Amino acid sequence: MLDVLGPEGDRLAYNDDWAGGQAVESGDPALAGLSVTDAAAVRLPVSVDGALIVRVNTFNGEGAGDVAVEVWRTEPLTSR
């Protein structure tokens, strides 16, 4: 489970089982290694100033495992 919170604690994004729709939208080969039950926020527009909080957990809050968090800054998408 992935939560991205703004500086004031407001939720900007939430995801569990990322492949529910973002996989189709993304088409990004860098995401190909993710399991369908991994969490990701793809193309998250952030329009707030300040530090963001990234909260990662298992869906039910139980269990343990490795976690990798990657953030890429990209140029905004434009429509054609």
Secondary structure as UniProt FT lines:
FT   STRAND          2..5
FT   TURN            7..8
FT   STRAND          11..15
FT   HELIX           18..20
FT   HELIX           22..26
FT   HELIX           29..31
FT   TURN            32..33
FT   TURN            36..37
FT   STRAND          53..56
FT   TURN            59..60
//
